[in-house]
Amino acid sequence: MKLKLINGLPIISLTVTHNERSIVLNNILFDTGCAATVFDTDALETIGLHIDFINGKAKRMYGVGGTSEICYEQPVPDFFIGHIEIADFPLQLGSIREPYGFDGILGIDFMMRAKCKVDFESMSIAFEK
């Protein structure tokens, strides 16, 4: 996976899959300072993934300067980020595009689970098998 710096921020493109429907998201912030992975609800709506108000729980996501947004953390069965299945992973969905300008934020929770190896010299990300 290639890492690009856009306005000084590390941006990646990735494919997310849910129930055998996939979408490529080209504007994902690769954020080692973010505890949780969160995707924009509108971005994932096209593959049939919606906020689950019954099984999810409201969480507050804090941005730069202390601003905050409400998102929903929920279990999502049959969900893949790239080739990595995210079973029993608390995924967050919320409004990311409008306030922050991203389709999602890949947080340290996913990076650790996927065993990401980042090479800033070659600007690439690999996943340990």
N, C-alpha and C positions, 0 to 999 in steps of 0.2 A: 504494500500500500504506500502510495506517495504522499508526502507531507509538503504542503505549500505554505509559504508565509504571505499572507494578504493583510496589508496594513499592520504588519508586525505580529499578526496572530496566526497560530498554527491551524490550518484548515485542511480537512481531508474529504474525500468522496467515499461513500460506502453504500452497499446494497443492504437493505433490510427486507426480510421475508416474514410473512405471517400467513398461515393457512395456504401455503403454496402460491401466494401472490407477492410479487416483489416490486420494489421501487428503488431507484438509485437517487441518493441524496448527495448533492454536490457541495453543500455549504454546512459542514459539520465542524464545530470547534473541538479540537483535540485539547482538552483542558485538564492537565494534571493537578490543578488546584481546585477542581470541582469534585466533591465527594460522590455525587450521583450522576448517572446517565439520564438525560431527559431529551425527549423528542417533541417537536411541535405537533399538536393535535391535528392541524390541517394537513401537514405533510404525510401523516400516517393514515389519514382518513381514506386515501385512495386504495390502500390495501386492506381496508375493512377493520382497522384497529381504532377503537373508540374508548373514551374514558368509561371505566366501569365504576359507576357511583355506588354500587352495592358492595363489591369486593375490594375496591380501592379505598385509599384514605387520603384526605387532603394534607398536603405538606406545603411549607413555605420555602421557596427557593430565593436565596439572597444573591444579588448581583453586586457589581462594583459600586462602592459608595453607600452600601447598605440598603439600596432599593430592593423590594421583594415582590414576588409574584406567587400566586397560588398555583400549584400543580397537583396532580393526583398520582400517587404511587400505587401500583397494582401488579399482581402476578399476571404474566402473559404467556399462556401455553403456546407452543409451536411458533416460537419467535427466533429468528436468526439475525445476527449482525455479521455480514459477510458469510463465512462458512462456519461460524461459531454459534452453536445452539445456546440460547439463553434460557435454560430450564431453571425454575426456582430462583429467578432473578427479579428483584423489585424494580421494575421499569417505571420511570416517571413520564407523564404526559402533561403538557401545558402549553401556554402561549409563549413561544420562544421567538418566532419570526418578527413580530411587530416590535417588542421592546428591545430585543438584542440583535436581530438581523440574521439569525441562524436557523437552519432546519432542525438542529439538535446540538446537544453538547455531550460529547463522549467523556465521561468522568472516570476518575481513578478506580471506581468500583469495577467497571468493565475491563479497564486496562490490567488490573491485577488478576481478574478471573481469566482473561484471555492470554495472560503472560506476555504482554506486549514488550517488544524490544525496539527501542527507538534509536535510530542512528542519525544524528543531526548532521554528520558530515555528508552522508549520501541522501539526506532528507527522506528516509524511508522507515516504515514500521513493519516489523515482522511479528508473527505469532508463534510462540513455542508450541510444538505439537504434544 
